[in-house]
Amino acid sequence: MALPAVGRVVKQISPERFTFIKSAGHTLIPGNYVEVVPKKTDHRIPAIIEEFTGKELSPSSGVQRYAQYEYHCKILSSGVAYELVGATVFIPDPGASLAKLFSTQSKVSLNVGELSGIDGHVSVVLNGENLLGTHSCMLGSSGSGKTTLLGLLLEEILLNCPDTQIVILDLNSDFATFDQARLETDVNSKDNACENITDEVLRQQQKALKSISMDLIPLPQIKMQRFSSPDLLQLESIPYHFKVESLFDHFCKNLPKDKPISPATCEEKTRDAIQRNEGIPAGYRYLLQDEELKGLTILRDFFKRMKDAPIWSSEETDSLDLLEKSDPSRLIEYNLGRLQFSHRAILAEGVLRKLWERNEKTKNPTFVIIDEAHNLAPAIPEEPWQKRTLEWVNRISGEGRKYGLHLILVSQRPAKIHPNALDNCRNFFVLKLQNQDDLLSLSKSTLDVSAELISRAATFRRHEALIYGDLGPPAIIRTGRRRMN
């Protein structure tokens, strides 16, 4: 049932944007929806209020003053263009008009929650096909509910996109228990205003999710031989010196062929060489002069740090081998929370490079989740390892889609993400953000929604989010109910 008229269109800015003046009750703010009905038709066209401006008017016949507000709107449906000046504006019926607007005709439907700020329960269903074909960003300050929304989105992908893989670079260990089902009382907590999931449906969904193959790796490791000696020395901030590199290559290449390269073995060899000047082929002994002995000492200390760091594998296999399996798991989570920052980047670079090399051949549809993306793809890289991870993130954001690689960047600080990575994102999930630099950065990166609508993120409650891009009409939602931990 349509609600009463609230105003009339006074200006048509373009075929998809118009301005109306409110003439009746209802409080309206950016993010609210209206329907406009052109003259001599009964066709209802949905639109979203992007911003409003106000002014005080003084009637010529008296001293009483009153406020008049102009609401600037964007049409949300494509099709026939109408002349809208003079058209009547209505508040849409949530149970009919809005429910239809936020259902999807896509073969892949992703239910992420309900419309916020309206009476009743109107589900927001995203077009999963457009998520698969693009890169995305999920942004929000600490405590805004990013992890809950991301977890729900991952559950929906696993349930509804059966031929895809998810690889998570989990810098905060948020998904270390993602294979464990939540209790029904936690799922249907009263803290969440969304409609409850019935016991039967919840059991079916949790059973389906638990049956999906997942590899949750609590302490990822990587083999030394995946990197060249200059790469490793640079990642550990050791200045380049060809003699140190020559010794490095010697120790790595002249170990027994039937054993993996071990930092402990390399550290032992360098220590012995310093103490006895032995174990070095004649062609290398000229290096053991004072200057080079100092370099060898640096190299020994480097191997010692590697030996004591949990990231380096001394086995024939490592955590990247999971990406090379003929039938890899649907979800692989690399828990990086226990690694130091430079080693997180080493593992991240190894994963991104391996995915690129694999998908150049296979084109497996793969979602790559990068948590704390401002650290691995910073606007201004300050550390050598940041430059290396940034190179891979930008390569995937620029060319990865043709190989089936689709990024989901997660961050508290969009203004600190490299603009190349941010500009290649087509879908945005914006939770509470109060930093003005972040809000300005987002408003400059899109024409899909207005700067004033984006600025509403500063007032969001926990678990509220603005979604816009290729996934469907822009919407302010409250996040739905997660089934897994």
SENU-6163 format. One record per residue (C-alpha): residue number from 1; residue in one letter; x, y, z. Coordinates in steps of 0.1 Angstrom, whole numbers, plus 5000, padded with zeros to 4 digits. Example, Ala and Ser with C-alpha at 12.3 -4.5 7.8 and 13.67 -1.06 7.14 Angstrom:
# residues 2
PT   pos   code     xx     yy     zz
PT     1      A   5123   4955   5078
PT     2      S   5137   4989   5071
This chain:
# residues 485
PT   pos   code     xx     yy     zz
PT     1      M   5000   5000   5000
PT     2      A   5014   5034   4989
PT     3      L   5019   5060   5016
PT     4      P   5007   5096   5012
PT     5      A   5024   5120   4989
PT     6      V   5052   5141   5005
PT     7      G   5061   5166   4978
PT     8      R   5066   5175   4941
PT     9      V   5095   5176   4918
PT    10      V   5107   5211   4910
PT    11      K   5139   5205   4890
PT    12      Q   5152   5177   4868
PT    13      I   5190   5178   4867
PT    14      S   5196   5148   4844
PT    15      P   5176   5117   4833
PT    16      E   5186   5101   4866
PT    17      R   5187   5130   4891
PT    18      F   5160   5154   4903
PT    19      T   5150   5177   4931
PT    20      F   5118   5179   4950
PT    21      I   5103   5201   4978
PT    22      K   5087   5184   5007
PT    23      S   5051   5194   5014
PT    24      A   5040   5169   5041
PT    25      G   5051   5154   5074
PT    26      H   5077   5126   5072
PT    27      T   5113   5133   5083
PT    28      L   5137   5126   5055
PT    29      I   5175   5124   5054
PT    30      P   5201   5111   5029
PT    31      G   5198   5074   5025
PT    32      N   5160   5074   5027
PT    33      Y   5140   5062   4997
PT    34      V   5111   5078   4978
PT    35      E   5090   5070   4947
PT    36      V   5083   5095   4920
PT    37      V   5052   5092   4898
PT    38      P   5054   5112   4865
PT    39      K   5023   5131   4854
PT    40      K   4997   5112   4835
PT    41      T   5012   5078   4845
PT    42      D   5009   5054   4874
PT    43      H   5045   5043   4870
PT    44      R   5064   5044   4903
PT    45      I   5101   5051   4899
PT    46      P   5123   5043   4930
PT    47      A   5149   5069   4940
PT    48      I   5173   5075   4969
PT    49      I   5178   5109   4987
PT    50      E   5214   5118   4983
PT    51      E   5214   5152   5000
PT    52      F   5192   5181   5010
PT    53      T   5196   5219   5012
PT    54      G   5175   5243   5032
PT    55      K   5166   5280   5033
PT    56      E   5144   5303   5053
PT    57      L   5116   5321   5035
PT    58      S   5096   5351   5047
PT    59      P   5061   5356   5032
PT    60      S   5055   5391   5018
PT    61      S   5022   5393   5037
PT    62      G   5035   5388   5072
PT    63      V   5065   5385   5095
PT    64      Q   5063   5347   5101
PT    65      R   5093   5328   5087
PT    66      Y   5095   5292   5077
PT    67      A   5120   5267   5064
PT    68      Q   5119   5251   5030
PT    69      Y   5141   5221   5021
PT    70      E   5151   5208   4987
PT    71      Y   5158   5171   4984
PT    72      H   5183   5159   4958
PT    73      C   5176   5124   4946
PT    74      K   5190   5097   4923
PT    75      I   5168   5073   4904
PT    76      L   5175   5036   4911
PT    77      S   5159   5019   4881
PT    78      S   5169   5020   4844
PT    79      G   5145   5021   4815
PT    80      V   5123   5048   4800
PT    81      A   5132   5084   4807
PT    82      Y   5104   5106   4819
PT    83      E   5098   5143   4823
PT    84      L   5097   5146   4860
PT    85      V   5091   5183   4868
PT    86      G   5058   5185   4886
PT    87      A   5057   5148   4893
PT    88      T   5044   5136   4927
PT    89      V   5068   5121   4953
PT    90      F   5057   5094   4977
PT    91      I   5072   5074   5005
PT    92      P   5074   5038   4992
PT    93      D   5058   5008   5009
PT    94      P   5086   4988   5026
PT    95      G   5068   4955   5023
PT    96      A   5062   4958   4985
PT    97      S   5082   4984   4967
PT    98      L   5114   4982   4987
PT    99      A   5113   4945   4991
PT   100      K   5111   4942   4953
PT   101      L   5139   4968   4948
PT   102      F   5163   4948   4970
PT   103      S   5156   4914   4957
PT   104      T   5179   4904   4928
PT   105      Q   5174   4886   4895
PT   106      S   5209   4873   4897
PT   107      K   5217   4835   4896
PT   108      V   5239   4842   4926
PT   109      S   5221   4858   4955
PT   110      L   5240   4870   4987
PT   111      N   5218   4880   5016
PT   112      V   5238   4904   5039
PT   113      G   5212   4918   5061
PT   114      E   5182   4942   5062
PT   115      L   5175   4978   5053
PT   116      S   5182   5000   5083
PT   117      G   5160   5029   5094
PT   118      I   5126   5015   5084
PT   119      D   5098   4996   5101
PT   120      G   5097   4959   5094
PT   121      H   5122   4934   5079
PT   122      V   5133   4941   5043
PT   123      S   5162   4918   5032
PT   124      V   5190   4932   5012
PT   125      V   5201   4907   4986
PT   126      L   5233   4914   4965
PT   127      N   5241   4904   4930
PT   128      G   5268   4878   4936
PT   129      E   5277   4876   4899
PT   130      N   5289   4912   4900
PT   131      L   5309   4906   4932
PT   132      L   5327   4877   4914
PT   133      G   5336   4899   4885
PT   134      T   5350   4929   4904
PT   135      H   5372   4940   4933
PT   136      S   5356   4953   4965
PT   137      C   5365   4972   4997
PT   138      M   5351   4968   5032
PT   139      L   5359   4998   5054
PT   140      G   5351   5008   5090
PT   141      S   5368   5019   5122
PT   142      S   5376   4995   5150
PT   143      G   5345   4982   5167
PT   144      S   5322   4991   5137
PT   145      G   5313   4955   5129
PT   146      K   5336   4949   5099
PT   147      T   5345   4913   5110
PT   148      T   5308   4904   5114
PT   149      L   5298   4917   5080
PT   150      L   5329   4902   5063
PT   151      G   5322   4868   5080
PT   152      L   5286   4869   5068
PT   153      L   5296   4878   5033
PT   154      L   5321   4848   5032
PT   155      E   5294   4825   5045
PT   156      E   5271   4836   5017
PT   157      I   5299   4831   4991
PT   158      L   5306   4796   5003
PT   159      L   5269   4787   5003
PT   160      N   5260   4802   4970
PT   161      C   5291   4803   4948
PT   162      P   5301   4766   4948
PT   163      D   5329   4769   4921
PT   164      T   5349   4796   4939
PT   165      Q   5378   4796   4964
PT   166      I   5384   4821   4992
PT   167      V   5420   4829   5004
PT   168      I   5422   4850   5035
PT   169      L   5453   4869   5046
PT   170      D   5441   4873   5082
PT   171      L   5463   4898   5100
PT   172      N   5441   4900   5131
PT   173      S   5433   4862   5135
PT   174      D   5396   4870   5131
PT   175      F   5387   4838   5112
PT   176      A   5408   4813   5131
PT   177      T   5377   4794   5142
PT   178      F   5356   4799   5111
PT   179      D   5349   4762   5108
PT   180      Q   5330   4761   5141
PT   181      A   5292   4767   5143
PT   182      R   5278   4793   5166
PT   183      L   5252   4784   5192
PT   184      E   5216   4792   5182
PT   185      T   5213   4816   5212
PT   186      D   5243   4835   5199
PT   187      V   5231   4835   5162
PT   188      N   5197   4849   5172
PT   189      S   5209   4873   5198
PT   190      K   5186   4902   5207
PT   191      D   5215   4925   5201
PT   192      N   5208   4921   5163
PT   193      A   5175   4936   5151
PT   194      C   5174   4915   5120
PT   195      E   5148   4887   5117
PT   196      N   5157   4855   5134
PT   197      I   5169   4824   5115
PT   198      T   5146   4795   5123
PT   199      D   5162   4764   5140
PT   200      E   5157   4742   5109
PT   201      V   5172   4766   5084
PT   202      L   5201   4774   5108
PT   203      R   5209   4737   5112
PT   204      Q   5208   4732   5074
PT   205      Q   5231   4762   5067
PT   206      Q   5256   4753   5095
PT   207      K   5257   4717   5083
PT   208      A   5264   4729   5047
PT   209      L   5291   4752   5059
PT   210      K   5308   4726   5081
PT   211      S   5308   4702   5051
PT   212      I   5328   4726   5030
PT   213      S   5366   4720   5029
PT   214      M   5385   4746   5049
PT   215      D   5422   4749   5058
PT   216      L   5427   4772   5088
PT   217      I   5465   4776   5093
PT   218      P   5474   4788   5128
PT   219      L   5511   4795   5120
PT   220      P   5518   4797   5083
PT   221      Q   5553   4788   5071
PT   222      I   5572   4794   5038
PT   223      K   5603   4778   5023
PT   224      M   5634   4799   5018
PT   225      Q   5639   4786   4983
PT   226      R   5607   4804   4972
PT   227      F   5627   4836   4973
PT   228      S   5660   4847   4956
PT   229      S   5688   4858   4978
PT   230      P   5684   4895   4969
PT   231      D   5647   4893   4978
PT   232      L   5653   4878   5012
PT   233      L   5681   4902   5020
PT   234      Q   5660   4932   5010
PT   235      L   5630   4919   5030
PT   236      E   5652   4917   5061
PT   237      S   5665   4953   5054
PT   238      I   5701   4941   5048
PT   239      P   5720   4965   5024
PT   240      Y   5730   4949   4991
PT   241      H   5766   4937   4988
PT   242      F   5776   4913   4960
PT   243      K   5800   4895   4983
PT   244      V   5774   4888   5010
PT   245      E   5750   4877   4983
PT   246      S   5776   4854   4968
PT   247      L   5782   4837   5002
PT   248      F   5744   4835   5007
PT   249      D   5740   4817   4974
PT   250      H   5768   4794   4983
PT   251      F   5753   4783   5016
PT   252      C   5719   4778   5001
PT   253      K   5730   4760   4969
PT   254      N   5756   4737   4984
PT   255      L   5736   4720   5010
PT   256      P   5727   4683   5006
PT   257      K   5702   4680   4977
PT   258      D   5680   4656   4995
PT   259      K   5672   4680   5023
PT   260      P   5653   4713   5023
PT   261      I   5672   4745   5029
PT   262      S   5671   4752   5066
PT   263      P   5679   4785   5082
PT   264      A   5694   4766   5111
PT   265      T   5718   4747   5088
PT   266      C   5728   4779   5071
PT   267      E   5734   4796   5104
PT   268      E   5756   4767   5115
PT   269      K   5776   4768   5083
PT   270      T   5782   4805   5085
PT   271      R   5792   4802   5122
PT   272      D   5817   4774   5114
PT   273      A   5831   4794   5085
PT   274      I   5838   4824   5108
PT   275      Q   5853   4802   5136
PT   276      R   5875   4779   5115
PT   277      N   5877   4795   5080
PT   278      E   5866   4761   5068
PT   279      G   5838   4748   5047
PT   280      I   5844   4775   5021
PT   281      P   5855   4764   4986
PT   282      A   5889   4779   4975
PT   283      G   5872   4802   4951
PT   284      Y   5853   4819   4979
PT   285      R   5882   4821   5004
PT   286      Y   5893   4855   4991
PT   287      L   5861   4868   5005
PT   288      L   5872   4861   5041
PT   289      Q   5892   4893   5045
PT   290      D   5883   4918   5072
PT   291      E   5856   4936   5053
PT   292      E   5841   4904   5041
PT   293      L   5843   4887   5074
PT   294      K   5822   4915   5088
PT   295      G   5797   4907   5059
PT   296      L   5798   4870   5068
PT   297      T   5790   4879   5104
PT   298      I   5760   4899   5092
PT   299      L   5749   4869   5071
PT   300      R   5753   4846   5101
PT   301      D   5731   4869   5122
PT   302      F   5706   4870   5094
PT   303      F   5703   4832   5093
PT   304      K   5701   4832   5131
PT   305      R   5671   4856   5130
PT   306      M   5655   4834   5103
PT   307      K   5661   4803   5124
PT   308      D   5643   4818   5153
PT   309      A   5614   4832   5133
PT   310      P   5584   4808   5131
PT   311      I   5576   4818   5094
PT   312      W   5605   4798   5079
PT   313      S   5598   4762   5071
PT   314      S   5626   4736   5075
PT   315      E   5605   4709   5058
PT   316      E   5600   4698   5023
PT   317      T   5566   4714   5022
PT   318      D   5551   4747   5034
PT   319      S   5518   4765   5037
PT   320      L   5518   4777   5000
PT   321      D   5517   4741   4988
PT   322      L   5480   4742   4997
PT   323      L   5475   4766   4967
PT   324      E   5491   4741   4943
PT   325      K   5468   4711   4951
PT   326      S   5448   4698   4922
PT   327      D   5416   4700   4944
PT   328      P   5423   4729   4968
PT   329      S   5401   4737   4998
PT   330      R   5372   4761   4993
PT   331      L   5386   4784   5020
PT   332      I   5422   4788   5031
PT   333      E   5429   4811   5060
PT   334      Y   5465   4822   5067
PT   335      N   5465   4834   5103
PT   336      L   5492   4860   5104
PT   337      G   5484   4874   5139
PT   338      R   5515   4858   5155
PT   339      L   5540   4870   5130
PT   340      Q   5560   4902   5131
PT   341      F   5550   4928   5104
PT   342      S   5578   4921   5080
PT   343      H   5572   4884   5081
PT   344      R   5534   4889   5075
PT   345      A   5544   4907   5044
PT   346      I   5568   4880   5033
PT   347      L   5540   4854   5036
PT   348      A   5515   4877   5019
PT   349      E   5538   4883   4990
PT   350      G   5544   4846   4986
PT   351      V   5507   4839   4986
PT   352      L   5498   4867   4961
PT   353      R   5527   4856   4938
PT   354      K   5517   4820   4940
PT   355      L   5480   4828   4933
PT   356      W   5490   4849   4903
PT   357      E   5513   4822   4888
PT   358      R   5486   4795   4894
PT   359      N   5457   4815   4880
PT   360      E   5476   4826   4849
PT   361      K   5472   4789   4840
PT   362      T   5440   4778   4857
PT   363      K   5419   4810   4860
PT   364      N   5402   4795   4891
PT   365      P   5376   4820   4904
PT   366      T   5392   4831   4937
PT   367      F   5384   4858   4963
PT   368      V   5415   4872   4979
PT   369      I   5407   4888   5013
PT   370      I   5434   4912   5025
PT   371      D   5428   4924   5061
PT   372      E   5445   4956   5072
PT   373      A   5450   4964   5035
PT   374      H   5466   4998   5043
PT   375      N   5496   4979   5057
PT   376      L   5501   4957   5026
PT   377      A   5490   4983   5000
PT   378      P   5499   5017   5016
PT   379      A   5494   5050   4998
PT   380      I   5530   5058   5008
PT   381      P   5551   5027   5014
PT   382      E   5578   5033   5040
PT   383      E   5594   4999   5043
PT   384      P   5610   4977   5016
PT   385      W   5585   4949   5023
PT   386      Q   5556   4973   5018
PT   387      K   5569   4982   4984
PT   388      R   5569   4945   4974
PT   389      T   5534   4937   4987
PT   390      L   5521   4969   4972
PT   391      E   5534   4958   4938
PT   392      W   5514   4926   4939
PT   393      V   5482   4941   4952
PT   394      N   5483   4967   4925
PT   395      R   5491   4941   4898
PT   396      I   5461   4920   4909
PT   397      S   5438   4950   4912
PT   398      G   5448   4961   4877
PT   399      E   5449   4928   4858
PT   400      G   5438   4900   4882
PT   401      R   5401   4899   4871
PT   402      K   5410   4884   4837
PT   403      Y   5427   4855   4856
PT   404      G   5398   4850   4880
PT   405      L   5414   4869   4910
PT   406      H   5391   4892   4929
PT   407      L   5402   4913   4958
PT   408      I   5383   4922   4989
PT   409      L   5404   4949   5007
PT   410      V   5395   4954   5044
PT   411      S   5408   4984   5063
PT   412      Q   5401   5010   5090
PT   413      R   5418   5037   5069
PT   414      P   5408   5041   5032
PT   415      A   5428   5073   5029
PT   416      K   5459   5053   5036
PT   417      I   5453   5026   5009
PT   418      H   5472   5032   4976
PT   419      P   5449   5050   4952
PT   420      N   5456   5024   4924
PT   421      A   5441   4997   4945
PT   422      L   5412   5017   4958
PT   423      D   5403   5031   4923
PT   424      N   5400   4995   4909
PT   425      C   5374   4986   4935
PT   426      R   5338   4987   4922
PT   427      N   5319   4976   4954
PT   428      F   5321   4993   4987
PT   429      F   5309   4983   5022
PT   430      V   5313   5013   5044
PT   431      L   5307   5009   5082
PT   432      K   5312   5036   5108
PT   433      L   5340   5060   5097
PT   434      Q   5346   5093   5115
PT   435      N   5380   5104   5100
PT   436      Q   5373   5132   5076
PT   437      D   5403   5123   5054
PT   438      D   5388   5088   5050
PT   439      L   5353   5101   5041
PT   440      L   5368   5126   5016
PT   441      S   5389   5099   5000
PT   442      L   5358   5077   4995
PT   443      S   5337   5106   4981
PT   444      K   5364   5114   4955
PT   445      S   5366   5078   4943
PT   446      T   5330   5073   4932
PT   447      L   5301   5089   4913
PT   448      D   5277   5062   4925
PT   449      V   5267   5081   4956
PT   450      S   5270   5116   4969
PT   451      A   5296   5129   4993
PT   452      E   5268   5137   5018
PT   453      L   5254   5102   5017
PT   454      I   5289   5088   5023
PT   455      S   5293   5113   5052
PT   456      R   5264   5095   5070
PT   457      A   5289   5068   5079
PT   458      A   5302   5091   5106
PT   459      T   5269   5086   5125
PT   460      F   5264   5049   5119
PT   461      R   5257   5026   5148
PT   462      R   5276   4993   5152
PT   463      H   5268   4969   5124
PT   464      E   5253   4995   5101
PT   465      A   5268   4999   5067
PT   466      L   5264   5018   5034
PT   467      I   5267   4994   5004
PT   468      Y   5271   5008   4969
PT   469      G   5286   4998   4936
PT   470      D   5277   4971   4911
PT   471      L   5260   4948   4936
PT   472      G   5226   4965   4936
PT   473      P   5210   4998   4945
PT   474      P   5228   5018   4973
PT   475      A   5215   5008   5007
PT   476      I   5221   5015   5044
PT   477      I   5218   4981   5060
PT   478      R   5220   4964   5094
PT   479      T   5242   4934   5091
PT   480      G   5225   4900   5092
PT   481      R   5231   4870   5115
PT   482      R   5264   4850   5112
PT   483      R   5261   4812   5115
PT   484      M   5299   4804   5121
PT   485      N   5325   4817   5146
